[in-house]
Amino acid sequence: MHLDLFVESKIGPEAFKELGLLAEQYGFRCLWAQNYARAPDAFMTAVPMAMASTRLKVGVAAVSGYEMHPLRTANALLTLNELCAAGACVLIGAGGEWPGVMQSKIGKKITGAREAIQIIKMACGTETVNFDGEMYSAKYFSTSWASHKTARPPQVYAGANGPKMLRMATEVADGVLMSDILPEMFDWPMPNLNAALADRPADAPPFAINNFVAWHVKDDAEESLAEARRELMIRGWLEKQWIEPFLSPEEIKIVEDNKWSFLTAFRERHGNIDGVPPEIVQKLVDGLTCAGGPDSLDRHIEHLRKYQQAGFTELALGLQDDPADSIRMLGETVLPALR
């Protein structure tokens, strides 16, 4: 199982490049720039790293067809792929932050994501793109300028958790990247994914199975736990399906009644969750994240091995504060243990 890293584009192009070169030394597979509306452009942030690295892939996640036409995404992806010796990746989602900020009218999510991936895949092939779909159209679009797309075509992932999106991913994408799926939750996405994979043609290319996991482990355990608490709101947006494996019905009710406190902590960048007992917050941190000090590493390595045993081919660890320190810790302890 390969390990990827996610960092926010807010760190800027130069810092992103330096993190990529550091990750490359340890043997990580890909460094992804997260595509948020209130941050620098993710594709442009990734350019210096793409030009400097030799073995590390570069990715952008997640991009919606409702924020940028799939042809424009294909153009940006192929440009990044030309610059990166190891190749580029993109994660295509059905929603995301940008459509909300832009007040875009989102239509059929699965159809939109499917058609976006189909158009991008066509553009990454050798053919001229002529596409007349339900959500998108394209005419006479050619990427003949992209000299590396045959030797090392970009990888196009679908962001999916639910059964219909997972099946769509296996039909049109190169892989799937799930979000915050914990081992305690494997029983709802994995049977659907495995059933869809069983229907793929025998000669179909390998399909990547990836998942985003929040990584907060630091030398200072209290700092790690505060960071994990701060970010809890975006762990599946604390929807019931994400929190019920770890909480009682009474505790779930408390969380649902106090979601604003989690959102306030996330927006104000602190780890104080008002109105929710600390023991409930700690259960969520323990269940939904990898957090704590160095003495927690063995436990987290066993946690990550469960993904390997379940058939995941890749795992993407999301980093927050002090990402270089996290990369060193992961590269020296976790990465060797999973090889």
C-alpha positions in Angstrom: 0.0 0.0 0.0 1.4 3.4 -1.1 1.1 6.5 1.1 0.1 9.9 -0.3 0.0 13.3 1.5 -2.6 16.1 1.4 -1.7 19.7 2.3 -3.7 22.9 1.8 -2.6 25.2 -1.0 -2.6 28.1 1.5 1.0 27.2 2.3 2.0 28.6 -1.1 4.0 27.3 -4.0 7.5 27.5 -2.5 6.6 25.7 0.7 4.6 23.1 -1.3 7.7 22.5 -3.4 9.9 22.0 -0.4 7.4 19.6 1.2 7.3 17.7 -2.0 11.1 17.3 -2.2 11.1 16.2 1.4 8.4 13.6 0.8 10.2 12.4 -2.3 13.3 11.6 -0.2 11.2 9.2 2.0 9.4 7.5 -0.9 5.8 8.8 -0.7 3.8 8.3 -3.8 2.0 11.6 -4.3 1.6 15.1 -2.8 -1.9 16.5 -3.2 -2.7 20.2 -3.1 -6.2 20.7 -1.6 -8.5 22.9 -3.7 -10.3 25.3 -1.4 -11.9 28.6 -2.4 -10.3 30.7 0.3 -6.7 29.7 -0.7 -4.3 30.1 -3.6 -5.1 28.3 -6.8 -4.2 24.6 -6.2 -3.0 23.9 -9.8 -0.6 26.9 -9.8 0.6 26.1 -6.2 1.6 22.7 -7.4 3.7 23.9 -10.5 7.1 24.5 -8.8 7.0 21.1 -7.1 6.0 19.4 -10.3 9.0 21.0 -12.0 11.5 20.1 -9.2 10.5 16.5 -8.3 11.6 13.4 -10.2 9.8 10.5 -8.5 6.9 12.0 -6.6 3.5 12.5 -8.3 1.6 15.7 -7.9 -2.2 15.9 -7.4 -5.0 18.4 -7.1 -8.1 17.6 -5.0 -11.0 18.0 -5.3 -12.2 19.7 -8.4 -15.9 19.9 -9.4 -17.3 20.3 -12.8 -19.6 22.9 -11.3 -16.7 25.2 -10.6 -14.7 24.7 -13.8 -15.7 23.1 -17.1 -14.1 19.6 -17.4 -12.1 20.7 -20.5 -10.5 23.5 -18.5 -9.7 20.9 -15.7 -8.2 18.6 -18.4 -6.1 21.4 -19.7 -4.7 22.3 -16.3 -4.1 18.6 -15.4 -2.3 17.9 -18.7 -0.1 21.0 -18.2 0.8 19.8 -14.7 1.5 16.3 -16.1 3.9 17.8 -18.7 5.9 19.4 -15.9 6.0 16.5 -13.5 8.4 13.7 -14.3 6.4 11.2 -12.2 3.0 12.4 -13.6 0.0 14.2 -12.2 -3.4 13.3 -10.6 -6.7 15.0 -10.1 -9.6 14.1 -7.9 -13.0 14.9 -9.4 -15.9 15.4 -6.9 -19.6 16.1 -7.2 -19.7 19.1 -4.9 -17.0 20.9 -2.9 -16.4 24.3 -1.5 -16.1 26.3 -4.8 -19.7 25.6 -6.1 -21.1 26.9 -2.8 -19.0 30.0 -2.8 -19.9 30.6 -6.5 -23.6 29.8 -5.8 -23.5 27.4 -8.7 -26.7 25.5 -9.4 -25.7 21.8 -8.9 -27.7 19.4 -11.0 -27.4 15.7 -11.1 -24.3 15.0 -9.0 -23.5 11.5 -10.2 -24.2 12.3 -13.9 -22.2 15.5 -13.6 -19.2 13.7 -12.0 -19.4 10.9 -14.5 -19.4 13.2 -17.5 -16.6 15.3 -16.1 -14.4 12.3 -15.7 -15.3 11.0 -19.1 -14.4 14.3 -20.8 -11.1 14.5 -18.8 -10.2 10.9 -19.7 -10.9 11.6 -23.3 -8.7 14.6 -23.3 -5.9 12.6 -21.6 -6.2 10.1 -24.5 -5.2 10.6 -28.1 -8.6 11.4 -29.5 -10.2 14.8 -30.2 -12.8 15.5 -27.7 -16.4 15.6 -29.1 -18.9 15.1 -26.3 -22.6 15.7 -26.1 -23.8 14.8 -22.6 -26.6 15.7 -20.3 -24.6 18.1 -18.3 -21.6 19.0 -20.5 -20.7 19.4 -24.1 -17.4 19.8 -25.9 -16.5 20.1 -29.6 -13.2 19.9 -31.5 -11.0 20.0 -28.4 -7.6 18.6 -29.0 -4.6 18.1 -26.6 -2.1 17.1 -29.3 0.4 19.4 -27.6 0.6 17.1 -24.6 3.7 15.1 -25.4 3.7 12.9 -22.2 0.1 11.8 -22.0 0.8 8.5 -23.8 3.9 7.5 -21.9 2.6 8.6 -18.5 -1.1 9.5 -18.7 -2.5 11.5 -15.7 -4.6 9.6 -13.2 -8.2 10.7 -12.8 -9.8 9.7 -9.5 -13.4 10.0 -8.5 -14.3 11.3 -5.0 -16.9 8.8 -3.8 -18.3 7.1 -0.7 -21.9 6.1 -1.6 -22.8 3.0 -3.6 -23.9 4.8 -6.8 -20.8 7.0 -6.9 -18.5 4.1 -6.2 -20.0 2.1 -9.1 -19.7 5.1 -11.4 -16.0 5.5 -10.3 -15.2 1.9 -11.3 -16.8 2.4 -14.7 -15.1 5.6 -15.8 -12.2 6.6 -13.5 -8.7 5.3 -12.8 -9.4 5.0 -9.1 -11.5 6.2 -6.2 -10.5 8.4 -3.3 -12.9 8.0 -0.4 -13.0 10.5 2.5 -12.7 9.8 6.2 -13.9 6.2 5.8 -12.7 4.4 9.0 -12.2 0.7 9.5 -15.3 0.6 11.7 -17.2 1.8 8.6 -15.8 -0.6 6.0 -19.0 -2.7 6.0 -21.0 -0.1 4.1 -18.6 1.2 1.2 -16.4 -1.9 0.7 -19.1 -4.5 -0.3 -20.5 -2.0 -2.8 -17.0 -1.2 -4.2 -16.0 -4.9 -4.4 -19.2 -5.8 -6.2 -18.6 -3.0 -8.7 -15.0 -4.0 -9.2 -16.2 -7.6 -9.9 -18.2 -6.3 -12.9 -15.2 -4.7 -14.5 -13.8 -6.4 -17.6 -11.1 -9.0 -17.0 -8.7 -6.9 -19.1 -9.4 -3.6 -17.4 -6.4 -1.8 -16.0 -5.6 -1.8 -12.3 -8.0 0.3 -10.3 -6.6 2.5 -7.4 -8.4 2.4 -4.1 -7.5 5.3 -1.8 -9.0 7.0 1.2 -8.3 10.3 3.0 -7.3 9.9 6.7 -6.7 12.9 9.0 -3.2 12.7 10.5 -2.4 14.9 13.5 0.3 13.0 15.4 3.0 15.3 16.8 5.8 15.3 19.3 3.6 17.4 21.6 0.5 15.3 22.3 -1.6 18.1 23.6 -0.9 20.2 20.5 -1.9 17.2 18.4 -5.2 16.7 20.2 -6.1 20.3 20.0 -5.5 20.3 16.3 -7.6 17.2 15.9 -10.4 18.7 17.9 -10.2 21.9 15.7 -10.7 19.9 12.5 -13.4 17.5 13.7 -16.2 19.4 11.9 -15.0 18.3 8.5 -14.7 14.7 9.4 -17.7 13.7 7.3 -19.3 16.9 8.6 -20.1 14.8 11.7 -23.0 13.2 10.0 -24.6 10.3 11.8 -23.0 7.6 9.6 -19.6 8.9 10.7 -20.1 9.3 14.4 -22.4 6.4 15.4 -19.6 3.8 15.4 -18.0 5.6 18.3 -20.9 7.2 20.3 -24.0 6.1 22.1 -27.4 7.4 20.9 -27.4 9.9 23.8 -24.0 11.1 22.9 -24.9 11.4 19.2 -27.8 13.7 20.2 -25.4 15.9 22.1 -23.1 16.2 19.1 -26.0 16.9 16.7 -27.4 19.6 19.0 -24.0 21.3 19.2 -22.6 21.2 15.7 -22.3 24.9 15.7 -19.6 24.6 18.4 -17.6 22.2 16.2 -18.0 24.6 13.3 -16.9 27.6 15.4 -13.8 25.8 16.5 -12.9 25.0 12.9 -13.5 28.5 11.7 -11.8 30.2 14.6 -8.9 27.7 14.5 -9.0 26.5 18.1 -9.7 23.2 19.8 -12.4 24.2 22.3 -15.8 22.6 21.7 -18.3 24.4 23.9 -21.3 22.5 25.1 -19.9 19.1 24.4 -18.4 17.0 27.3 -14.7 16.5 26.8 -15.0 12.7 26.9 -17.4 12.7 23.9 -15.0 15.0 21.9 -12.1 12.6 22.8 -14.1 9.6 21.5 -14.5 11.4 18.2 -10.8 12.3 18.0 -9.9 8.7 18.8 -12.4 7.3 16.2 -12.2 9.7 13.4 -8.5 10.8 13.4 -4.9 9.7 14.0 -3.8 11.9 16.9 -1.6 11.9 19.9 2.1 11.8 20.7 4.9 9.5 19.5 3.8 6.9 21.9 0.6 6.5 19.9 2.4 5.6 16.6 2.2 1.8 17.0 -1.5 2.0 17.5 -1.9 4.2 14.4 0.3 1.9 12.3 -2.0 -1.0 13.2 -5.0 1.2 12.3 -3.5 1.9 8.9 -2.7 -1.7 8.3 -6.5 -2.4 8.4 -6.8 -0.5 5.2 -4.1 -2.6 3.6 -5.8 -5.8 4.7 -9.2 -4.5 3.3 -7.7 -4.1 -0.2 -6.8 -0.4 -0.3 -3.9 0.2 -2.7 -3.1 3.7 -1.5 -3.9 5.9 1.6 -3.8 9.7 1.7 -2.8 11.3 5.0 -4.1 14.8 5.5 -1.6 17.1 7.2 -2.2 20.4 9.0 0.2 22.5 11.1 3.9 21.8 10.8 3.6 19.5 7.8 7.4 19.1 7.4 7.6 17.6 10.9 4.7 15.3 10.1 6.4 14.1 6.9 9.6 13.3 8.7 7.8 11.4 11.4 5.8 9.5 8.8 8.8 8.8 6.6 10.9 7.5 9.4 8.3 5.4 11.2 5.0 4.8 9.5 6.1 4.4 5.8 8.7 1.7 6.5 6.2 -0.2 8.7 3.7 -0.4 5.9 6.1 -1.7 3.2 
